[in-house]
Amino acid sequence: MILCAAQIRPLAGDRAHNLVLHERFVRAAAAEGAALVLFPELSLTGYEPRLAAELAFTGNEPELHSLQQLGDAHHIVIGAGLPERAASGTRIGLHFFIPNKPRQRYAKQLLHDDELPFFIAGTEALLVELDGLRLAPAICYESLQPAHAATAAAHGARVYLASVAKSENGLAKAQAHYPAVAQQHNMHVLMANAVGPADDFICAGSSAAWTPQGEPAGALDAHSEGILIYDTGSGDARSLLLT
């Protein structure tokens, strides 16, 4: 199975621009035969906690219908990040647009302390079933918490999908953690990070994949937009830059 990590440079708060980015990268991933393309944390708005409440989606916006139609047309699962409005606040969402099926929604369960003034935590885990494999989403900070991956593995996940917005410092921790997660739980790990400004830091790209043996399969660079194309069968990955 081919999985893609989309490394994009979203514009803060510009949902229209970011939707066009998503559409372009989805088409590129589909052209490579991908079954799924994963975007970074809060990819449809950029990682902007202070803007999240006013940018939050209710779930019925035209942008989301457009992504569903795109996934249907290209037979590809799209994992897109967005702030979502809930009764008691705003959640960090990751929605999976499944071709010709209902959308599946996940919300970040473990928030970083810096996020607590702006977001509320999700309460439910999610497994996405694709081509006989179970894929578990994880959003940034929680993907570095061992218990999160352990729970996913206990529920039969074979692929850990880390949607992140990480600076150079945060990325260093992730690059040490994900190989250990992969090896300990016999899971493929795919990480999608953004590039460019986000909140008060710079996202450092380097989207990557690791095999269930904990071996690095490949990675994008720290500053370019592109897709990482990972084959779960062979354990190989290659990069395609999109300028």
HELIX and SHEET records of a PDB file:
HELIX    1   1 ARG A   15  ALA A   31  1                                  17    
HELIX    2   2 PRO A   49  LEU A   51  5                                   3    
HELIX    3   3 ALA A   52  LEU A   55  1                                   4    
HELIX    4   4 PRO A   62  HIS A   74  1                                  13    
HELIX    5   5 ASP A  113  GLU A  115  5                                   3    
HELIX    6   6 CYS A  140  LEU A  144  5                                   5    
HELIX    7   7 PRO A  146  ALA A  154  1                                   9    
HELIX    8   8 GLU A  168  HIS A  185  1                                  18    
SHEET    1   A 7 GLN A 104  ALA A 107  0                                        
SHEET    2   A 7 GLY A  89  PHE A  97 -1                                        
SHEET    3   A 7 VAL A  77  ALA A  86 -1                                        
SHEET    4   A 7 LEU A  36  LEU A  38  1                                        
SHEET    5   A 7 ILE A   2  GLN A   7  1                                        
SHEET    6   A 7 GLY A 226  ASP A 231 -1                                        
SHEET    7   A 7 ALA A 237  LEU A 241 -1                                        
SHEET    1   B 6 VAL A 128  LEU A 130  0                                        
SHEET    2   B 6 LEU A 133  ILE A 139 -1                                        
SHEET    3   B 6 VAL A 159  SER A 163  1                                        
SHEET    4   B 6 HIS A 188  ALA A 192  1                                        
SHEET    5   B 6 ALA A 208  TRP A 210 -1                                        
SHEET    6   B 6 PRO A 216  ALA A 219 -1                                        
SHEET    1   C 2 VAL A 195  ALA A 198  0                                        
SHEET    2   C 2 PHE A 201  ALA A 204 -1                                        
END                                                                             
